[in-house]
Amino acid sequence: MQNFTSDFTISAETKQEAEVKLKSIQTIVSKLNTKELVRLAEVVEKEPMKMAMAKKALGV
């Protein structure tokens, strides 16, 4: 598999928070295939009830 780089912006209160978000995103991307990642994005954007259930299950 090839690696690609891109510039993007992460909204955060501090640089440290942005770094934590980036590391978290990298973990998610490394564990999900493209189809799973696309479906996750769809749930996050369009299914607030599923997001609420997921957050509750995660304790956040």
HUQUI-V825029 format. One record per residue. N is the residue number from 1. RES is the residue in one letter. PSI is psi in whole degrees, -180 to 180 (* if undefined). Layout:
n=N res=RES psi=PSI
n=N res=RES psi=PSI
This chain:
n=1 res=M psi=140
n=2 res=Q psi=157
n=3 res=N psi=140
n=4 res=F psi=148
n=5 res=T psi=154
n=6 res=S psi=152
n=7 res=D psi=133
n=8 res=F psi=170
n=9 res=T psi=138
n=10 res=I psi=125
n=11 res=S psi=130
n=12 res=A psi=160
n=13 res=E psi=-34
n=14 res=T psi=166
n=15 res=K psi=-39
n=16 res=Q psi=-42
n=17 res=E psi=-41
n=18 res=A psi=-40
n=19 res=E psi=-40
n=20 res=V psi=-43
n=21 res=K psi=-45
n=22 res=L psi=-45
n=23 res=K psi=-39
n=24 res=S psi=-43
n=25 res=I psi=-43
n=26 res=Q psi=-40
n=27 res=T psi=-47
n=28 res=I psi=-47
n=29 res=V psi=-35
n=30 res=S psi=-22
n=31 res=K psi=-17
n=32 res=L psi=144
n=33 res=N psi=175
n=34 res=T psi=-46
n=35 res=K psi=-44
n=36 res=E psi=-40
n=37 res=L psi=-42
n=38 res=V psi=-43
n=39 res=R psi=-41
n=40 res=L psi=-45
n=41 res=A psi=-40
n=42 res=E psi=-43
n=43 res=V psi=-46
n=44 res=V psi=-42
n=45 res=E psi=-36
n=46 res=K psi=-5
n=47 res=E psi=77
n=48 res=P psi=-31
n=49 res=M psi=-43
n=50 res=K psi=-38
n=51 res=M psi=-41
n=52 res=A psi=-41
n=53 res=M psi=-41
n=54 res=A psi=-44
n=55 res=K psi=-41
n=56 res=K psi=-43
n=57 res=A psi=-32
n=58 res=L psi=-11
n=59 res=G psi=28
n=60 res=V psi=*
